[in-house]
Amino acid sequence: MKIGEAIAAAQRSNVPVYAILIADRSHGGLDYGGYSAMKKMTEETGGRMIDVGNNSKKLEEAFQQIEDELRTQYVASYTPSNTRMDGGFRRLGVECRGME
């Protein structure tokens, strides 16, 4: 699948893509294959790229950050009772309950 198709599929499915870049930079000047494609995909799907180098502590933190972000996301959907596709606007309200 090409990168544009993959991004479109993730967007249609409402899936944020997260990428963790694990790389040993001790050799310096390395070009990481796929970096720009992954960066584009993460940015265009609402996820993000996290660079941890070769640090296991940063890797643990990256997974925790992703977990925290995904736990605070909500999805709201709406199905109109008026099924006419007349291009008109529908008024609706959103209320959060149980929030302190």
WOZIFEN-V546243 format. One line per field, one symbol per residue. ss: DSSP state (H for helix, E for strand, L for the rest). phi: phi as a letter, one per 40 degrees, with the letter a starting at -180 (. if undefined). Layout:
BEGIN
ss->???
phi->???
END
This chain:
BEGIN
ss->LLHHHHHHHHHHLLLLLLEEEELLHHHLLLLLLLHHHHHHHHHHHLLLEEEEELLHHHHHHHHHHHHHHHHLLLLLLLLLLLLLLLLLLLLLLLLLLLLL
phi->.cdccccccccccfbcbbbbcbaccccggccccgdcccccccccbgcabbcbfbcccccdccccccdccccbbbbbbabcccccccgccbcabbbbbgcb
END
